[in-house]
Amino acid sequence: MRSYSELFRTREFTPLFLSSCFRTAASTVSGLALATLVYRATQSPLLTALSMFGPSLAQVVGATTLLSAADRLPPRATVAGIAALFGLGTAAMAIPGLPVWTIFALLLLLGLIQSCGGGVQWGLLNEILAKEGYLLGRSVFNMMSGVAQVVGFATGGVLVALLSPRATLLLAAGLYLAAALTARLGLTPRAPRAAGRPSIARTWRTNARLFSSPERRTLYLLLWVPNGLVVGCESLYVSYAPSRAGALFAFAAFGMFVGDVTTGRFLPPRVRARLGVPFLLLLATPYLFFVLRPGVAVAAVLVAVASIGFGSSLIQQERLVALIPDDLSGHALGLHTAGMLTMQGVSAALAGGTAQLTSPGTAMTVMAAASVTVTLTLAPSLLHRRGPSPDRPRPEASAPSGRPSEVNAP
């Protein structure tokens, strides 16, 4: 699969894509509204950061208890059901006078529900497109996410200013319900990819199996930690520029869009395989300049350039998909998503706590420096691990079109 037109001619790709569009727009609009609501109520950088990314902390609970369900639940019902529950939860957060602790309790509950949602969605995408089409398909989802975030943060900022954070939350709840309806009507009923009941023991056994490969283990860490630390920087936008945070989020989303388009569509496999680590370094380096507390215009340029580096995630995911067995695709990709979101929540807490003690600009610089350090520490290990997966040999002759060979191998 080599073109975007082929993707959209593939049955079920379009409804899954549209449902994800609605969910991303809803998440973007509601995140900005909720962060503004919490900041106005508490004036706390820590709580503001946690209101946007704290629910991701619940992902670690799901990753260790619920993730075996990702391949054992009917995909259509699960995708639609999770979107509907998010719509109801977001609407509940708009209730006037709701205590801040209740908002955080709802956010953590939704994060737990979502913990296996990523595995179900990306496992379904891998099933619809097969491995050779996964990178191109995932790049389209990432590009859509960038566009939806640019529009969503810009629109969300206007809605919060013209209406109120609570009214904006209600609009976001409507978008979540639209996502649920699109998935329910557009996707075909499919049987679960794996048999048996999900369980905590099965989740632990599969996690251990996935981590038994040193190369997969390093890829997971590269997908989770450096990116997550940079998301900690993003969690401080509202604290850094309370009245212009929407602009910073929009420029960051634009940079991510550029990186995903370039990585997914224009870079040849041999070149792409060599840019995973450089992109991770690009992702963090511009944030080092926030110690100088640049104005919003300069800050917007810095975050846009940095966010091009999010293309590294596609490169690492392509390499990971080539290393996982077919019957574990949902679980393996769900583990990637859950770990990524967990690290985002941890990083938001670390960044918010550091900003509470110092300043948002200083905290961004600290998180960026940590990201660079982790990348440089892990990169040599990945370069030396080129062997086949212990689950399934990968002879070079069978490598799917568009994927880097083992020699150059995200």
C-alpha positions, 0 to 999 in steps of 0.5 A: 500500500503506497498511496493515501487514495489506496487507504481510503478505498480500503473498507472500514478505514474511513469510518475508523478514521472519521471516528478518530477525528471526532475523538481527537477534536473532542479531546483537544477542545475539552483539554484546553477548556478543562485546563483553563477551568482548573487554572482559574479555580486553583492558580496551580501549574501542577494541577493545571498540567495534571488536568490535561495529562494526569488521566494518563497515569491511569494507563499504567493500571490498565497496562498491567491489568486490562490490556489482555482485553485488547485482542479479546473484545469485539472491536466495533462495540469497544471503539464505539462504547469507549467514545460514548463513555468519554462523552458522558464523562466530559458532560459530567465535568461541565456540571456547575459547582463540581469540586476539583477533586471530583473532576480529577476522579472522573478523569482517572476513571476515563483514563482507566477505561481508555487503557485498552482502547488504544490497543483495540483501535490500533490492532483493528487498524493493523487488521484492516490494512495489514502490516505493510500498510500500517505505517502509511495508515498510522501516519494519516491518523497522526496527520489528522491529529495534528490538523484536528489539534491546530483547529481544536486548540484555536477553536477551543481558545475562542470558545473558552473566551466567548462562551465559557469552559463549561459550555466548551466541555459540553460541545466536546461531549457532543463530539465524543458522541458523534465519534461513537455513532460513526464507529457504530454505524460505519465499522463491520462487526468483527470477532476478537483477534484472540480467544479466551477470557482477558485476565490480569495473569494473561496480561502479565504473561503477554507483557513479559513475552513482549519485553523478552526481546531486547530490541522490542524493549528498547523500542518501547522505552524510546516510544515512551520516555523521550516523547513523554518528557517533551509532553511534560513541556507542553503541559505547561503552556497554560501556565507559561502563557495563560492567555495565549496557550491556544496559540502554542498548542496550535503551533505545536500541532502544526509542527507535528503535522509537518513531521508526520507528513514528511515521515509517513509519505516522503522519506524513503525507507532507508533514510527514514530508518536512520532518522529515529534518533535525530528526530527525538533530539529535535523534539527536545532541543528547542525547549532548552531555550525556554530557560530564557523565557522567550515571548509568545511569538518566539516560543510558538516558533520553537514549539513548532520546530520541536514538534516536527520531531514527533515523526520519530514515533512513526519510525519506532512504531514501524519497527515495532510492528515488524517485531510483534506476532499477529495474534498480539498486535492489539496487546502490543500496540496497546502497551505502546499507547498505554505506556506512552500516555502513562509517561505523559501523565508522569511527565506532566506531574514532574513538569508541574511540580518543577514549575511550582518550585521554579517557573514554567520556562525553567521546568520546560528546560529541565524536562527537555534536558532529561529527554535528550539524556534518555535518548542519547542513553538508549540510542546506542543499545538500539543500534546494536540490536538488529536480530530477529524477534524471538517470536518470529524470524524476519528474513529480509526477503519477506520484509513488507514493502515500505518497511526498512530492512533489518540492516537499516532498521522504527 
